[in-house]
Amino acid sequence: MSVPDSPYVLSHLDVLESEGVHVFREVAGEFERPVLLFSGGKDSIVMLHLA
């Protein structure tokens, strides 16, 4: 059970952001030259922010 006043409690969005960053790091570690495709849409802007 987590304590709400603890500095280690992450919000739902913080958890999602950390999972996304983890995925980027895993891909960057697996491939020699990873590529991020950018279309200018909402999904691309979020991916660019995480990268």
N, CA, C and O atoms as a GROMACS GRO file, in nm:
protein
  204
    1MET      N    1   0.084  -0.118   0.000
    1MET     CA    2   0.000   0.000   0.000
    1MET      C    3   0.088   0.124   0.000
    1MET      O    4   0.180   0.133   0.081
    2SER      N    5   0.063   0.218  -0.088
    2SER     CA    6   0.147   0.337  -0.099
    2SER      C    7   0.093   0.449  -0.010
    2SER      O    8  -0.026   0.455   0.019
    3VAL      N    9   0.183   0.536   0.032
    3VAL     CA   10   0.148   0.649   0.115
    3VAL      C   11   0.131   0.770   0.024
    3VAL      O   12   0.223   0.803  -0.050
    4PRO      N   13   0.014   0.838   0.025
    4PRO     CA   14  -0.011   0.948  -0.068
    4PRO      C   15   0.088   1.064  -0.057
    4PRO      O   16   0.115   1.130  -0.157
    5ASP      N   17   0.141   1.090   0.063
    5ASP     CA   18   0.233   1.202   0.080
    5ASP      C   19   0.378   1.167   0.051
    5ASP      O   20   0.466   1.252   0.062
    6SER      N   21   0.404   1.044   0.013
    6SER     CA   22   0.539   0.999  -0.016
    6SER      C   23   0.588   1.062  -0.146
    6SER      O   24   0.513   1.070  -0.243
    7PRO      N   25   0.715   1.107  -0.150
    7PRO     CA   26   0.767   1.165  -0.274
    7PRO      C   27   0.787   1.061  -0.385
    7PRO      O   28   0.815   1.097  -0.499
    8TYR      N   29   0.772   0.932  -0.352
    8TYR     CA   30   0.795   0.825  -0.449
    8TYR      C   31   0.668   0.779  -0.519
    8TYR      O   32   0.674   0.691  -0.604
    9VAL      N   33   0.554   0.837  -0.485
    9VAL     CA   34   0.429   0.801  -0.550
    9VAL      C   35   0.420   0.878  -0.682
    9VAL      O   36   0.428   1.000  -0.684
   10LEU      N   37   0.403   0.803  -0.791
   10LEU     CA   38   0.393   0.864  -0.923
   10LEU      C   39   0.248   0.872  -0.967
   10LEU      O   40   0.168   0.784  -0.936
   11SER      N   41   0.215   0.977  -1.038
   11SER     CA   42   0.081   0.988  -1.094
   11SER      C   43   0.068   0.889  -1.211
   11SER      O   44   0.167   0.833  -1.257
   12HIS      N   45  -0.053   0.871  -1.256
   12HIS     CA   46  -0.078   0.779  -1.368
   12HIS      C   47  -0.001   0.823  -1.493
   12HIS      O   48   0.055   0.739  -1.563
   13LEU      N   49   0.002   0.953  -1.520
   13LEU     CA   50   0.074   1.002  -1.637
   13LEU      C   51   0.224   0.986  -1.622
   13LEU      O   52   0.293   0.959  -1.720
   14ASP      N   53   0.276   1.003  -1.500
   14ASP     CA   54   0.419   0.982  -1.478
   14ASP      C   55   0.458   0.837  -1.502
   14ASP      O   56   0.565   0.809  -1.556
   15VAL      N   57   0.372   0.744  -1.462
   15VAL     CA   58   0.398   0.601  -1.486
   15VAL      C   59   0.398   0.573  -1.636
   15VAL      O   60   0.487   0.503  -1.685
   16LEU      N   61   0.300   0.626  -1.708
   16LEU     CA   62   0.295   0.604  -1.853
   16LEU      C   63   0.417   0.664  -1.922
   16LEU      O   64   0.472   0.604  -2.014
   17GLU      N   65   0.459   0.783  -1.878
   17GLU     CA   66   0.576   0.847  -1.938
   17GLU      C   67   0.701   0.764  -1.913
   17GLU      O   68   0.783   0.747  -2.004
   18SER      N   69   0.718   0.713  -1.792
   18SER     CA   70   0.837   0.634  -1.762
   18SER      C   71   0.837   0.503  -1.840
   18SER      O   72   0.943   0.456  -1.881
   19GLU      N   73   0.720   0.444  -1.861
   19GLU     CA   74   0.712   0.322  -1.943
   19GLU      C   75   0.749   0.352  -2.088
   19GLU      O   76   0.818   0.272  -2.152
   20GLY      N   77   0.704   0.467  -2.140
   20GLY     CA   78   0.738   0.505  -2.276
   20GLY      C   79   0.887   0.529  -2.293
   20GLY      O   80   0.946   0.486  -2.393
   21VAL      N   81   0.948   0.596  -2.198
   21VAL     CA   82   1.092   0.620  -2.203
   21VAL      C   83   1.167   0.487  -2.195
   21VAL      O   84   1.269   0.469  -2.262
   22HIS      N   85   1.116   0.395  -2.114
   22HIS     CA   86   1.180   0.263  -2.103
   22HIS      C   87   1.177   0.191  -2.239
   22HIS      O   88   1.276   0.129  -2.278
   23VAL      N   89   1.066   0.199  -2.310
   23VAL     CA   90   1.054   0.136  -2.442
   23VAL      C   91   1.156   0.197  -2.539
   23VAL      O   92   1.223   0.125  -2.613
   24PHE      N   93   1.167   0.330  -2.538
   24PHE     CA   94   1.265   0.396  -2.625
   24PHE      C   95   1.407   0.349  -2.594
   24PHE      O   96   1.485   0.325  -2.686
   25ARG      N   97   1.439   0.338  -2.468
   25ARG     CA   98   1.575   0.293  -2.430
   25ARG      C   99   1.601   0.150  -2.472
   25ARG      O  100   1.711   0.117  -2.516
   26GLU      N  101   1.499   0.064  -2.458
   26GLU     CA  102   1.514  -0.075  -2.501
   26GLU      C  103   1.538  -0.083  -2.651
   26GLU      O  104   1.624  -0.158  -2.696
   27VAL      N  105   1.462  -0.008  -2.729
   27VAL     CA  106   1.478  -0.009  -2.875
   27VAL      C  107   1.615   0.046  -2.913
   27VAL      O  108   1.683  -0.010  -2.999
   28ALA      N  109   1.656   0.156  -2.849
   28ALA     CA  110   1.787   0.214  -2.880
   28ALA      C  111   1.899   0.117  -2.847
   28ALA      O  112   2.003   0.118  -2.913
   29GLY      N  113   1.880   0.034  -2.745
   29GLY     CA  114   1.982  -0.064  -2.709
   29GLY      C  115   1.986  -0.184  -2.802
   29GLY      O  116   2.091  -0.247  -2.817
   30GLU      N  117   1.874  -0.216  -2.864
   30GLU     CA  118   1.864  -0.334  -2.950
   30GLU      C  119   1.915  -0.309  -3.092
   30GLU      O  120   1.972  -0.398  -3.154
   31PHE      N  121   1.894  -0.189  -3.142
   31PHE     CA  122   1.925  -0.161  -3.281
   31PHE      C  123   2.045  -0.066  -3.294
   31PHE      O  124   2.070   0.016  -3.206
   32GLU      N  125   2.117  -0.081  -3.403
   32GLU     CA  126   2.235   0.001  -3.425
   32GLU      C  127   2.198   0.146  -3.460
   32GLU      O  128   2.260   0.240  -3.410
   33ARG      N  129   2.096   0.163  -3.544
   33ARG     CA  130   2.055   0.297  -3.588
   33ARG      C  131   1.904   0.311  -3.584
   33ARG      O  132   1.839   0.309  -3.689
   34PRO      N  133   1.844   0.324  -3.464
   34PRO     CA  134   1.698   0.337  -3.457
   34PRO      C  135   1.651   0.468  -3.521
   34PRO      O  136   1.723   0.567  -3.523
   35VAL      N  137   1.529   0.466  -3.572
   35VAL     CA  138   1.473   0.580  -3.644
   35VAL      C  139   1.338   0.615  -3.582
   35VAL      O  140   1.261   0.527  -3.544
   36LEU      N  141   1.310   0.744  -3.573
   36LEU     CA  142   1.180   0.792  -3.527
   36LEU      C  143   1.114   0.866  -3.642
   36LEU      O  144   1.165   0.968  -3.689
   37LEU      N  145   1.001   0.813  -3.690
   37LEU     CA  146   0.929   0.877  -3.799
   37LEU      C  147   0.834   0.981  -3.741
   37LEU      O  148   0.764   0.955  -3.644
   38PHE      N  149   0.831   1.101  -3.801
   38PHE     CA  150   0.752   1.212  -3.749
   38PHE      C  151   0.657   1.262  -3.856
   38PHE      O  152   0.700   1.304  -3.963
   39SER      N  153   0.525   1.256  -3.826
   39SER     CA  154   0.426   1.301  -3.923
   39SER      C  155   0.367   1.437  -3.886
   39SER      O  156   0.302   1.502  -3.968
   40GLY      N  157   0.389   1.481  -3.762
   40GLY     CA  158   0.334   1.608  -3.717
   40GLY      C  159   0.202   1.593  -3.643
   40GLY      O  160   0.145   1.693  -3.597
   41GLY      N  161   0.153   1.470  -3.630
   41GLY     CA  162   0.028   1.447  -3.558
   41GLY      C  163   0.050   1.438  -3.407
   41GLY      O  164   0.162   1.451  -3.359
   42LYS      N  165  -0.058   1.415  -3.335
   42LYS     CA  166  -0.052   1.409  -3.188
   42LYS      C  167   0.042   1.298  -3.141
   42LYS      O  168   0.123   1.320  -3.051
   43ASP      N  169   0.031   1.181  -3.200
   43ASP     CA  170   0.115   1.068  -3.159
   43ASP      C  171   0.262   1.099  -3.182
   43ASP      O  172   0.346   1.069  -3.097
   44SER      N  173   0.294   1.158  -3.295
   44SER     CA  174   0.433   1.191  -3.326
   44SER      C  175   0.489   1.295  -3.230
   44SER      O  176   0.606   1.288  -3.191
   45ILE      N  177   0.406   1.391  -3.192
   45ILE     CA  178   0.453   1.495  -3.100
   45ILE      C  179   0.482   1.435  -2.963
   45ILE      O  180   0.580   1.472  -2.899
   46VAL      N  181   0.398   1.342  -2.917
   46VAL     CA  182   0.422   1.276  -2.789
   46VAL      C  183   0.549   1.192  -2.796
   46VAL      O  184   0.630   1.194  -2.704
   47MET      N  185   0.567   1.118  -2.905
   47MET     CA  186   0.688   1.037  -2.920
   47MET      C  187   0.813   1.125  -2.923
   47MET      O  188   0.914   1.088  -2.864
   48LEU      N  189   0.807   1.238  -2.990
   48LEU     CA  190   0.920   1.329  -2.994
   48LEU      C  191   0.950   1.383  -2.856
   48LEU      O  192   1.067   1.394  -2.818
   49HIS      N  193   0.847   1.416  -2.779
   49HIS     CA  194   0.867   1.464  -2.642
   49HIS      C  195   0.935   1.358  -2.557
   49HIS      O  196   1.026   1.390  -2.480
   50LEU      N  197   0.892   1.233  -2.569
   50LEU     CA  198   0.951   1.125  -2.490
   50LEU      C  199   1.096   1.098  -2.532
   50LEU      O  200   1.181   1.066  -2.450
   51ALA      N  201   1.121   1.112  -2.661
   51ALA     CA  202   1.257   1.086  -2.711
   51ALA      C  203   1.349   1.196  -2.664
   51ALA      O  204   1.468   1.194  -2.695
   0.00000   0.00000   0.00000
